[in-house]
Amino acid sequence: MKRISNITQLLVVGIMLAAFAVAAVAETTVDESRDVNSNARISIQNVAGSVTITGWVKKELSVTGTLEDDIEELRISGDKSDMEIEVVIPKRIRGRNKEIDADLVIRVPRGARLDVGTVSAEIVLRDVEGAADLGTVSGDIDIDDGPTDFDLGTVSGDIVINSPSKEAKIESVSGSITLKNASGDLSVSTVSGNVVLEKAMLAEFSFAAVSGDLELTGSMGDKANWQIDCHSGDVVLNMPADISAEFDIQSFSGDIENEFGPKARRTSKYAPGRELQFTAGDGDADVDIDMFSGDLELLKR
């Protein structure tokens, strides 16, 4: 019995080693570098896996990572001012319901301008200052200390951003959006994804949603202009007690709670609509809110 047990153990070890060997040859290692300008435009295309981009002080593009063996090649082309990185999928696999992962770790000059597109690959940005245009179908987007000017789009991936910005546009269908320390001008649109803004200081702010909720904690500068349009989602605005703004609020059937003064009034005794116009402080900013069936809360912090 002991002999059989030892043979079994050897077989198990052999199978494990064989599996490890197969896994080891199933990936190709990437290690490429190119000289680029400090403000170069860098375009990156990847289908599945991940794209992690970090800024540094070098005038150099560095690409490391792994490619599954079914990937045809990692194509790097262009010149110092305009560089393109593309994960090339073989024609025999394109269009099939099969994901082939490429995990890329990319270092770029901090001032580089980024254009990144993926299908399901996650996009991660760290310490990048140049403008960024990021798009994905189902991959998540994670930004920390990112660009001050960015344009993001996703269908079902979640977006998490911790970075001040001068101008930002974010679009999502069903993915959630979380922003911390947002500032400047911000435009957010979503169908059903929920949106959370923390420590926001916004001048121009537009928000449009069908059924997604908005929860905003923050304030606005002088002459700020906020436009909020929400169909069936709820909106909660947590703002300082000394805020200075003129509010114009319309709702078809949703409730309106206001901690800054007057209550909403019915627009007609025959219809459920409500409206609320009031001035907080000196009325330096403008806030226009149009709700359909969702509830609105204006809360003091």
BALOBA-1460 file (C-alpha; in Angstrom, 3 decimals):
// residues 301
<rec num="1" residu="m" x="0.000" y="0.000" z="0.000"/>
<rec num="2" residu="k" x="2.850" y="2.341" z="0.765"/>
<rec num="3" residu="r" x="4.324" y="1.645" z="-2.722"/>
<rec num="4" residu="i" x="1.011" y="2.575" z="-4.378"/>
<rec num="5" residu="s" x="0.790" y="5.726" z="-2.265"/>
<rec num="6" residu="n" x="4.274" y="6.826" z="-3.321"/>
<rec num="7" residu="i" x="3.515" y="6.193" z="-6.998"/>
<rec num="8" residu="t" x="0.303" y="8.201" z="-6.672"/>
<rec num="9" residu="q" x="2.191" y="11.072" z="-5.115"/>
<rec num="10" residu="l" x="4.751" y="11.019" z="-7.930"/>
<rec num="11" residu="l" x="1.966" y="11.043" z="-10.510"/>
<rec num="12" residu="v" x="0.315" y="14.039" z="-8.832"/>
<rec num="13" residu="v" x="3.628" y="15.909" z="-8.702"/>
<rec num="14" residu="g" x="4.276" y="15.039" z="-12.358"/>
<rec num="15" residu="i" x="0.860" y="16.325" z="-13.432"/>
<rec num="16" residu="m" x="1.378" y="19.541" z="-11.476"/>
<rec num="17" residu="l" x="4.790" y="20.096" z="-13.050"/>
<rec num="18" residu="a" x="3.397" y="19.432" z="-16.517"/>
<rec num="19" residu="a" x="0.572" y="21.897" z="-15.921"/>
<rec num="20" residu="f" x="3.074" y="24.466" z="-14.696"/>
<rec num="21" residu="a" x="5.220" y="23.935" z="-17.783"/>
<rec num="22" residu="v" x="2.200" y="24.404" z="-20.068"/>
<rec num="23" residu="a" x="1.234" y="27.584" z="-18.199"/>
<rec num="24" residu="a" x="4.793" y="28.816" z="-18.415"/>
<rec num="25" residu="v" x="4.929" y="28.554" z="-22.213"/>
<rec num="26" residu="a" x="1.418" y="30.024" z="-22.622"/>
<rec num="27" residu="e" x="2.687" y="33.587" z="-22.153"/>
<rec num="28" residu="t" x="5.211" y="35.818" z="-23.861"/>
<rec num="29" residu="t" x="7.126" y="38.399" z="-21.853"/>
<rec num="30" residu="v" x="7.339" y="41.955" z="-23.181"/>
<rec num="31" residu="d" x="10.112" y="44.456" z="-22.456"/>
<rec num="32" residu="e" x="10.322" y="47.345" z="-24.950"/>
<rec num="33" residu="s" x="11.355" y="51.000" z="-24.743"/>
<rec num="34" residu="r" x="11.334" y="54.019" z="-27.059"/>
<rec num="35" residu="d" x="12.525" y="57.613" z="-26.783"/>
<rec num="36" residu="v" x="9.599" y="60.055" z="-26.883"/>
<rec num="37" residu="n" x="8.959" y="63.751" z="-26.300"/>
<rec num="38" residu="s" x="7.758" y="64.919" z="-22.904"/>
<rec num="39" residu="n" x="4.352" y="65.842" z="-24.376"/>
<rec num="40" residu="a" x="4.085" y="63.016" z="-26.895"/>
<rec num="41" residu="r" x="0.722" y="61.608" z="-27.900"/>
<rec num="42" residu="i" x="0.596" y="57.941" z="-26.937"/>
<rec num="43" residu="s" x="-2.201" y="55.723" z="-28.236"/>
<rec num="44" residu="i" x="-2.847" y="52.315" z="-26.656"/>
<rec num="45" residu="q" x="-5.227" y="49.608" z="-27.890"/>
<rec num="46" residu="n" x="-5.856" y="46.392" z="-25.973"/>
<rec num="47" residu="v" x="-8.824" y="44.008" z="-25.950"/>
<rec num="48" residu="a" x="-8.629" y="42.016" z="-22.713"/>
<rec num="49" residu="g" x="-6.362" y="41.929" z="-19.681"/>
<rec num="50" residu="s" x="-5.108" y="45.210" z="-18.238"/>
<rec num="51" residu="v" x="-3.341" y="48.448" z="-19.089"/>
<rec num="52" residu="t" x="-1.492" y="50.134" z="-16.209"/>
<rec num="53" residu="i" x="0.037" y="53.520" z="-17.043"/>
<rec num="54" residu="t" x="2.355" y="55.444" z="-14.731"/>
<rec num="55" residu="g" x="4.042" y="58.782" z="-15.331"/>
<rec num="56" residu="w" x="7.753" y="59.450" z="-14.777"/>
<rec num="57" residu="v" x="10.308" y="62.190" z="-15.480"/>
<rec num="58" residu="k" x="12.097" y="60.354" z="-18.305"/>
<rec num="59" residu="k" x="11.510" y="61.200" z="-21.970"/>
<rec num="60" residu="e" x="11.007" y="57.538" z="-22.588"/>
<rec num="61" residu="l" x="8.212" y="55.069" z="-23.230"/>
<rec num="62" residu="s" x="8.598" y="51.741" z="-21.444"/>
<rec num="63" residu="v" x="6.334" y="48.760" z="-22.102"/>
<rec num="64" residu="t" x="6.571" y="45.587" z="-20.030"/>
<rec num="65" residu="g" x="4.127" y="42.813" z="-19.286"/>
<rec num="66" residu="t" x="2.859" y="39.490" z="-20.625"/>
<rec num="67" residu="l" x="0.933" y="38.366" z="-23.710"/>
<rec num="68" residu="e" x="-0.967" y="35.112" z="-24.069"/>
<rec num="69" residu="d" x="0.487" y="32.991" z="-26.845"/>
<rec num="70" residu="d" x="-2.593" y="33.321" z="-29.070"/>
<rec num="71" residu="i" x="-1.835" y="37.040" z="-29.460"/>
<rec num="72" residu="e" x="-0.250" y="37.743" z="-32.828"/>
<rec num="73" residu="e" x="2.052" y="40.550" z="-31.694"/>
<rec num="74" residu="l" x="2.486" y="43.717" z="-29.680"/>
<rec num="75" residu="r" x="2.938" y="46.397" z="-32.311"/>
<rec num="76" residu="i" x="4.759" y="49.603" z="-31.348"/>
<rec num="77" residu="s" x="4.998" y="52.222" z="-34.076"/>
<rec num="78" residu="g" x="5.352" y="55.962" z="-34.605"/>
<rec num="79" residu="d" x="7.907" y="58.614" z="-33.751"/>
<rec num="80" residu="k" x="8.935" y="60.685" z="-30.726"/>
<rec num="81" residu="s" x="5.872" y="62.926" z="-30.912"/>
<rec num="82" residu="d" x="3.247" y="60.296" z="-31.731"/>
<rec num="83" residu="m" x="3.553" y="56.687" z="-30.607"/>
<rec num="84" residu="e" x="1.046" y="53.841" z="-30.972"/>
<rec num="85" residu="i" x="0.888" y="50.597" z="-28.993"/>
<rec num="86" residu="e" x="-1.482" y="47.918" z="-30.258"/>
<rec num="87" residu="v" x="-2.169" y="44.374" z="-29.111"/>
<rec num="88" residu="v" x="-2.847" y="42.553" z="-32.395"/>
<rec num="89" residu="i" x="-5.351" y="39.663" z="-32.278"/>
<rec num="90" residu="p" x="-5.155" y="37.035" z="-35.080"/>
<rec num="91" residu="k" x="-7.940" y="37.210" z="-37.682"/>
<rec num="92" residu="r" x="-8.945" y="33.613" z="-36.952"/>
<rec num="93" residu="i" x="-9.920" y="34.650" z="-33.401"/>
<rec num="94" residu="r" x="-11.444" y="38.090" z="-34.007"/>
<rec num="95" residu="g" x="-15.174" y="38.186" z="-33.496"/>
<rec num="96" residu="r" x="-15.245" y="34.941" z="-31.524"/>
<rec num="97" residu="n" x="-16.433" y="34.817" z="-27.946"/>
<rec num="98" residu="k" x="-12.912" y="34.332" z="-26.645"/>
<rec num="99" residu="e" x="-10.794" y="36.712" z="-24.625"/>
<rec num="100" residu="i" x="-7.016" y="36.678" z="-24.953"/>
<rec num="101" residu="d" x="-5.358" y="38.604" z="-22.156"/>
<rec num="102" residu="a" x="-2.512" y="41.044" z="-22.533"/>
<rec num="103" residu="d" x="-1.347" y="42.634" z="-19.288"/>
<rec num="104" residu="l" x="0.678" y="45.756" z="-20.061"/>
<rec num="105" residu="v" x="2.615" y="47.971" z="-17.649"/>
<rec num="106" residu="i" x="3.494" y="51.223" z="-19.401"/>
<rec num="107" residu="r" x="5.661" y="54.126" z="-18.207"/>
<rec num="108" residu="v" x="5.233" y="57.447" z="-19.992"/>
<rec num="109" residu="p" x="6.458" y="61.032" z="-19.499"/>
<rec num="110" residu="r" x="4.120" y="62.770" z="-17.036"/>
<rec num="111" residu="g" x="3.067" y="65.311" z="-19.645"/>
<rec num="112" residu="a" x="2.223" y="62.748" z="-22.320"/>
<rec num="113" residu="r" x="-1.234" y="62.888" z="-23.937"/>
<rec num="114" residu="l" x="-2.994" y="59.541" z="-23.702"/>
<rec num="115" residu="d" x="-5.553" y="57.878" z="-25.950"/>
<rec num="116" residu="v" x="-6.502" y="54.442" z="-24.589"/>
<rec num="117" residu="g" x="-9.146" y="52.041" z="-25.896"/>
<rec num="118" residu="t" x="-10.049" y="48.568" z="-24.600"/>
<rec num="119" residu="v" x="-12.913" y="46.094" z="-24.699"/>
<rec num="120" residu="s" x="-12.730" y="44.328" z="-21.322"/>
<rec num="121" residu="a" x="-9.221" y="45.284" z="-20.203"/>
<rec num="122" residu="e" x="-8.946" y="47.357" z="-17.025"/>
<rec num="123" residu="i" x="-7.324" y="50.780" z="-17.363"/>
<rec num="124" residu="v" x="-5.243" y="52.157" z="-14.477"/>
<rec num="125" residu="l" x="-3.617" y="55.619" z="-14.448"/>
<rec num="126" residu="r" x="-1.132" y="56.878" z="-11.879"/>
<rec num="127" residu="d" x="0.767" y="60.184" z="-11.713"/>
<rec num="128" residu="v" x="-0.061" y="61.344" z="-15.252"/>
<rec num="129" residu="e" x="-0.534" y="65.064" z="-15.943"/>
<rec num="130" residu="g" x="-1.279" y="65.270" z="-19.681"/>
<rec num="131" residu="a" x="-4.760" y="65.103" z="-21.198"/>
<rec num="132" residu="a" x="-6.324" y="61.644" z="-21.414"/>
<rec num="133" residu="d" x="-9.054" y="60.117" z="-23.574"/>
<rec num="134" residu="l" x="-10.033" y="56.702" z="-22.197"/>
<rec num="135" residu="g" x="-12.700" y="54.334" z="-23.501"/>
<rec num="136" residu="t" x="-13.710" y="50.785" z="-22.612"/>
<rec num="137" residu="v" x="-16.729" y="48.509" z="-22.999"/>
<rec num="138" residu="s" x="-16.688" y="46.453" z="-19.800"/>
<rec num="139" residu="g" x="-13.288" y="47.150" z="-18.258"/>
<rec num="140" residu="d" x="-12.950" y="49.237" z="-15.096"/>
<rec num="141" residu="i" x="-11.138" y="52.590" z="-15.044"/>
<rec num="142" residu="d" x="-9.058" y="53.553" z="-11.994"/>
<rec num="143" residu="i" x="-7.299" y="56.949" z="-11.827"/>
<rec num="144" residu="d" x="-5.187" y="58.345" z="-8.978"/>
<rec num="145" residu="d" x="-3.246" y="61.615" z="-9.278"/>
<rec num="146" residu="g" x="-4.330" y="61.691" z="-12.874"/>
<rec num="147" residu="p" x="-4.623" y="64.280" z="-15.640"/>
<rec num="148" residu="t" x="-6.349" y="67.634" z="-15.174"/>
<rec num="149" residu="d" x="-8.163" y="67.220" z="-18.487"/>
<rec num="150" residu="f" x="-9.800" y="63.919" z="-19.321"/>
<rec num="151" residu="d" x="-12.620" y="62.331" z="-21.306"/>
<rec num="152" residu="l" x="-13.802" y="58.911" z="-20.118"/>
<rec num="153" residu="g" x="-16.381" y="56.499" z="-21.493"/>
<rec num="154" residu="t" x="-17.574" y="53.034" z="-20.498"/>
<rec num="155" residu="v" x="-20.594" y="50.812" z="-21.024"/>
<rec num="156" residu="s" x="-20.624" y="48.567" z="-17.958"/>
<rec num="157" residu="g" x="-17.230" y="49.078" z="-16.325"/>
<rec num="158" residu="d" x="-16.899" y="50.954" z="-13.028"/>
<rec num="159" residu="i" x="-14.983" y="54.236" z="-12.838"/>
<rec num="160" residu="v" x="-13.033" y="55.351" z="-9.732"/>
<rec num="161" residu="i" x="-11.135" y="58.647" z="-9.778"/>
<rec num="162" residu="n" x="-9.179" y="60.351" z="-7.006"/>
<rec num="163" residu="s" x="-7.746" y="63.461" z="-8.607"/>
<rec num="164" residu="p" x="-8.467" y="67.183" z="-8.995"/>
<rec num="165" residu="s" x="-9.259" y="68.250" z="-12.539"/>
<rec num="166" residu="k" x="-9.721" y="71.408" z="-14.600"/>
<rec num="167" residu="e" x="-12.049" y="69.880" z="-17.162"/>
<rec num="168" residu="a" x="-13.529" y="66.387" z="-17.256"/>
<rec num="169" residu="k" x="-16.236" y="64.547" z="-19.179"/>
<rec num="170" residu="i" x="-17.472" y="61.128" z="-18.058"/>
<rec num="171" residu="e" x="-20.044" y="58.922" z="-19.773"/>
<rec num="172" residu="s" x="-21.373" y="55.561" z="-18.603"/>
<rec num="173" residu="v" x="-24.295" y="53.285" z="-19.389"/>
<rec num="174" residu="s" x="-24.553" y="51.000" z="-16.352"/>
<rec num="175" residu="g" x="-21.190" y="51.262" z="-14.629"/>
<rec num="176" residu="s" x="-20.863" y="53.123" z="-11.330"/>
<rec num="177" residu="i" x="-18.841" y="56.346" z="-11.082"/>
<rec num="178" residu="t" x="-16.972" y="57.468" z="-7.964"/>
<rec num="179" residu="l" x="-14.995" y="60.726" z="-7.910"/>
<rec num="180" residu="k" x="-12.994" y="62.194" z="-5.052"/>
<rec num="181" residu="n" x="-11.543" y="65.726" z="-5.020"/>
<rec num="182" residu="a" x="-13.151" y="66.677" z="-8.330"/>
<rec num="183" residu="s" x="-12.765" y="70.364" z="-9.175"/>
<rec num="184" residu="g" x="-13.157" y="72.769" z="-12.079"/>
<rec num="185" residu="d" x="-15.614" y="71.839" z="-14.831"/>
<rec num="186" residu="l" x="-17.271" y="68.431" z="-14.828"/>
<rec num="187" residu="s" x="-19.830" y="66.764" z="-17.098"/>
<rec num="188" residu="v" x="-21.311" y="63.388" z="-16.111"/>
<rec num="189" residu="s" x="-23.924" y="61.374" z="-17.979"/>
<rec num="190" residu="t" x="-25.214" y="57.893" z="-17.205"/>
<rec num="191" residu="v" x="-28.180" y="55.681" z="-17.958"/>
<rec num="192" residu="s" x="-28.456" y="53.471" z="-14.873"/>
<rec num="193" residu="g" x="-25.094" y="53.767" z="-13.137"/>
<rec num="194" residu="n" x="-24.918" y="55.401" z="-9.711"/>
<rec num="195" residu="v" x="-22.637" y="58.420" z="-9.257"/>
<rec num="196" residu="v" x="-20.882" y="59.498" z="-6.040"/>
<rec num="197" residu="l" x="-18.879" y="62.734" z="-5.785"/>
<rec num="198" residu="e" x="-16.853" y="63.346" z="-2.609"/>
<rec num="199" residu="k" x="-15.028" y="66.557" z="-1.654"/>
<rec num="200" residu="a" x="-16.113" y="68.209" z="-4.878"/>
<rec num="201" residu="m" x="-15.462" y="71.897" z="-5.682"/>
<rec num="202" residu="l" x="-17.156" y="72.467" z="-9.015"/>
<rec num="203" residu="a" x="-17.642" y="75.534" z="-11.191"/>
<rec num="204" residu="e" x="-19.443" y="74.264" z="-14.302"/>
<rec num="205" residu="f" x="-21.253" y="71.019" z="-13.473"/>
<rec num="206" residu="s" x="-23.730" y="69.108" z="-15.624"/>
<rec num="207" residu="f" x="-25.320" y="65.802" z="-14.677"/>
<rec num="208" residu="a" x="-27.772" y="63.756" z="-16.746"/>
<rec num="209" residu="a" x="-29.208" y="60.368" z="-15.799"/>
<rec num="210" residu="v" x="-32.133" y="58.130" z="-16.626"/>
<rec num="211" residu="s" x="-32.324" y="55.906" z="-13.552"/>
<rec num="212" residu="g" x="-28.923" y="56.411" z="-11.934"/>
<rec num="213" residu="d" x="-28.628" y="58.108" z="-8.544"/>
<rec num="214" residu="l" x="-26.394" y="61.076" z="-7.713"/>
<rec num="215" residu="e" x="-24.866" y="61.704" z="-4.289"/>
<rec num="216" residu="l" x="-22.688" y="64.805" z="-4.139"/>
<rec num="217" residu="t" x="-20.779" y="66.129" z="-1.147"/>
<rec num="218" residu="g" x="-19.033" y="69.404" z="-1.848"/>
<rec num="219" residu="s" x="-19.418" y="73.030" z="-2.777"/>
<rec num="220" residu="m" x="-19.255" y="75.501" z="-5.652"/>
<rec num="221" residu="g" x="-17.224" y="78.587" z="-6.418"/>
<rec num="222" residu="d" x="-18.506" y="82.077" z="-7.207"/>
<rec num="223" residu="k" x="-20.398" y="82.292" z="-10.514"/>
<rec num="224" residu="a" x="-20.715" y="78.516" z="-10.609"/>
<rec num="225" residu="n" x="-23.379" y="76.973" z="-12.827"/>
<rec num="226" residu="w" x="-24.868" y="73.554" z="-12.025"/>
<rec num="227" residu="q" x="-27.337" y="71.784" z="-14.326"/>
<rec num="228" residu="i" x="-28.860" y="68.539" z="-13.005"/>
<rec num="229" residu="d" x="-31.334" y="66.513" z="-15.071"/>
<rec num="230" residu="c" x="-32.521" y="63.203" z="-13.656"/>
<rec num="231" residu="h" x="-35.491" y="61.079" z="-14.726"/>
<rec num="232" residu="s" x="-36.165" y="58.367" z="-12.151"/>
<rec num="233" residu="g" x="-32.977" y="58.357" z="-10.086"/>
<rec num="234" residu="d" x="-32.607" y="60.091" z="-6.727"/>
<rec num="235" residu="v" x="-30.375" y="63.113" z="-6.119"/>
<rec num="236" residu="v" x="-28.745" y="64.020" z="-2.786"/>
<rec num="237" residu="l" x="-26.680" y="67.224" z="-2.504"/>
<rec num="238" residu="n" x="-24.692" y="67.680" z="0.727"/>
<rec num="239" residu="m" x="-23.524" y="71.318" z="0.759"/>
<rec num="240" residu="p" x="-22.138" y="73.806" z="3.287"/>
<rec num="241" residu="a" x="-24.670" y="75.795" z="5.321"/>
<rec num="242" residu="d" x="-23.210" y="79.095" z="4.029"/>
<rec num="243" residu="i" x="-23.562" y="78.242" z="0.339"/>
<rec num="244" residu="s" x="-24.410" y="81.174" z="-1.954"/>
<rec num="245" residu="a" x="-26.627" y="80.239" z="-4.884"/>
<rec num="246" residu="e" x="-29.962" y="80.676" z="-6.606"/>
<rec num="247" residu="f" x="-31.942" y="77.468" z="-6.950"/>
<rec num="248" residu="d" x="-34.556" y="76.669" z="-9.604"/>
<rec num="249" residu="i" x="-36.047" y="73.204" z="-9.108"/>
<rec num="250" residu="q" x="-38.761" y="71.366" z="-10.998"/>
<rec num="251" residu="s" x="-40.176" y="67.898" z="-10.265"/>
<rec num="252" residu="f" x="-43.036" y="66.010" z="-11.890"/>
<rec num="253" residu="s" x="-43.802" y="63.503" z="-9.143"/>
<rec num="254" residu="g" x="-40.771" y="63.134" z="-6.882"/>
<rec num="255" residu="d" x="-40.416" y="64.513" z="-3.353"/>
<rec num="256" residu="i" x="-38.218" y="67.548" z="-2.605"/>
<rec num="257" residu="e" x="-36.552" y="67.987" z="0.783"/>
<rec num="258" residu="n" x="-34.823" y="71.326" z="1.422"/>
<rec num="259" residu="e" x="-32.798" y="72.125" z="4.544"/>
<rec num="260" residu="f" x="-31.850" y="75.594" z="3.248"/>
<rec num="261" residu="g" x="-35.223" y="77.288" z="3.595"/>
<rec num="262" residu="p" x="-38.603" y="77.170" z="1.864"/>
<rec num="263" residu="k" x="-40.529" y="74.055" z="1.006"/>
<rec num="264" residu="a" x="-41.496" y="73.066" z="-2.521"/>
<rec num="265" residu="r" x="-45.004" y="73.975" z="-3.637"/>
<rec num="266" residu="r" x="-47.434" y="72.147" z="-5.872"/>
<rec num="267" residu="t" x="-47.612" y="73.421" z="-9.446"/>
<rec num="268" residu="s" x="-51.283" y="72.454" z="-9.708"/>
<rec num="269" residu="k" x="-53.932" y="70.994" z="-7.432"/>
<rec num="270" residu="y" x="-54.730" y="68.516" z="-10.185"/>
<rec num="271" residu="a" x="-51.181" y="67.271" z="-10.832"/>
<rec num="272" residu="p" x="-48.358" y="65.910" z="-8.631"/>
<rec num="273" residu="g" x="-45.738" y="68.356" z="-9.915"/>
<rec num="274" residu="r" x="-43.676" y="70.443" z="-7.499"/>
<rec num="275" residu="e" x="-41.396" y="73.439" z="-7.918"/>
<rec num="276" residu="l" x="-39.013" y="75.384" z="-5.731"/>
<rec num="277" residu="q" x="-37.213" y="78.662" z="-6.357"/>
<rec num="278" residu="f" x="-35.152" y="80.258" z="-3.614"/>
<rec num="279" residu="t" x="-31.901" y="82.095" z="-2.919"/>
<rec num="280" residu="a" x="-29.290" y="80.915" z="-0.411"/>
<rec num="281" residu="g" x="-26.809" y="83.539" z="0.770"/>
<rec num="282" residu="d" x="-26.080" y="86.189" z="-1.856"/>
<rec num="283" residu="g" x="-27.059" y="83.950" z="-4.742"/>
<rec num="284" residu="d" x="-23.648" y="84.028" z="-6.443"/>
<rec num="285" residu="a" x="-24.074" y="80.684" z="-8.228"/>
<rec num="286" residu="d" x="-26.895" y="79.162" z="-10.286"/>
<rec num="287" residu="v" x="-28.335" y="75.704" z="-9.661"/>
<rec num="288" residu="d" x="-31.008" y="74.322" z="-12.016"/>
<rec num="289" residu="i" x="-32.493" y="70.916" z="-11.202"/>
<rec num="290" residu="d" x="-35.065" y="69.067" z="-13.302"/>
<rec num="291" residu="m" x="-36.446" y="65.840" z="-11.837"/>
<rec num="292" residu="f" x="-39.197" y="63.533" z="-13.082"/>
<rec num="293" residu="s" x="-40.042" y="60.791" z="-10.576"/>
<rec num="294" residu="g" x="-36.896" y="60.635" z="-8.462"/>
<rec num="295" residu="d" x="-36.541" y="62.281" z="-5.044"/>
<rec num="296" residu="l" x="-34.323" y="65.281" z="-4.306"/>
<rec num="297" residu="e" x="-32.614" y="66.117" z="-1.015"/>
<rec num="298" residu="l" x="-30.766" y="69.402" z="-0.357"/>
<rec num="299" residu="l" x="-28.848" y="68.775" z="2.870"/>
<rec num="300" residu="k" x="-26.621" y="70.996" z="5.031"/>
<rec num="301" residu="r" x="-23.204" y="69.727" z="6.066"/>
